[in-house]
Amino acid sequence: MRLLVCLADHAGEVVSIDDLLNEVWPGVAVSPDSVYQAVASLRRVLGDDPKEPAYIETVPRLGYRMVAAVGPWVEEPADRAETLSSADSDKPDRSRTAARRTWIAAAVLCLVMVVGAGVAFLIHHWYTQADRQASARAESPPQKSIAVLPFLDLTEGMHQETFADGMTEELIDKFSRIPGLRVASPTASFYFKGKQIAVAEIARTLGVAYVLDGSVRQSGAWVRVDVRLIRADNGYVVWSETYDQPMTNILMVQDDIAGAVTKALEASIGGKSDH
């Protein structure tokens, strides 16, 4: 939301990555990757197409620009019935009074129904959360367990989705060869592609202690893959790394990066691979 407000404050202007980092994440040491992922999330929520943007436009090598019309909230005009009633206050209209009373009664009834539904939802949500917490306490996931989330394609124009998906599958295959490590299947991992769900909720659903996610960007003949390993129970990043490779052979690049990530994973949560 802070990113969206920042872009809206500068609607029609190009806002650089550095300016976004300073305004949206003041005093926090984060990389430009945070901006790319936040923009990608905003586009998914808004249903915006990066190729034909209606909200956020990418300006290559410069930054981002809000192209949607931005303006202050405009209050709706006064109700026509109230205006007419004020103009003709000296001529009481029984039918109009009756209609107003009916409208008020209906509004009160709707308000009561909304409040009742809200209370019911809160009670249901509270009990659901309590049940989930009790289940989590009763059965903790194995410490050597991990899910690889589908990598984000942050390439300009989003032309490397196939590479990003292949990177995800290659990592799952490499991890599954580590003895004693429990790895969520590709079908289970790709179920969460494009969904805005908290890491802790995903880990609970898949029964894993760690979640690995990342992103892919291509610049000319080079590809950059950013990877991070997250401890699901506290949300802390255990480690993160950036890998740059020449885009000569896609399969070889995927294999090389997956091998490097696997070694880093083994050093973080233990285990020896058979490859």
Phi, psi and omega in degrees: 000322179296322178295317180297317180295320180298314179294323180293324178297334181245038183306133180085352181252151175277123179252122184288164178299318180297318179295321178295318178298319181289324184273323185270326180239057183295133176075007181243132180276099179230159181265166176303339179300329178297322178294314182300316182291322179294320178296318178298320178294317179299319181295322178295317181295319182277350184069033184270138179264117181298337179283326177228072188292139173252348181235298187243122181254135175273126176254104186311131176066004180241314182153219182228156181220135174279115182260350178286153177292132181237133180199170180290156177293133181252123180294144176294147178296157181301149182301135183299322182296320180292324179296313179296322181294321180293321182292326184249034183298337180277358179232084183303139179240110185296321181295321179293320178298316179297319180296321179295320179296321178296319179297317179297316179298318179295321179296317179298317180298316179298319180298316179299318180295319180295315179298317179298318178295322179296316179298317180298319179296317180297319179296315179298318181296320181297314180294321179297315179297320179297318179296319180295318179295320179296319179295320180296320178292323183290326184219104178272146180291155176303142182296326178264072179214143187208151172235137177258114180280149179304129181292146179276139175266103181257013178293143177304122183085353177053057181260003185244030180297321179298318178296317180298316178296320178296323177298318179297312181295323179296320179294318178300318180296316180296315182295324183294346179270356179277117181300135177083356180262126179268124186237131177294144183290159177302321180299316180294319182292315184288349174299330184268007180295127178078001181263140179268085182233138181298147181301318181299322179292319178297315181298321178296316182297320183270351178069044181235158180266336182233152175228133177245128176226173182185187181213160182233133175224142178239136176227106182064237182266008182243150176236140178242129178242118176259131183229144174215144179252126186243133173279117192291326187289336179236354178077006181282144175277116181287315174200161176214152183208154176241131181240126177248129181220145174290137184276064181268311180227109187303313182296321180292320178298313179300317181294317181297313182292318179298322178296318179295318179295321180298317178298318179295323179295315180300321180291334184273318184241005173088169178107157177236136181273162179257021179243000000 
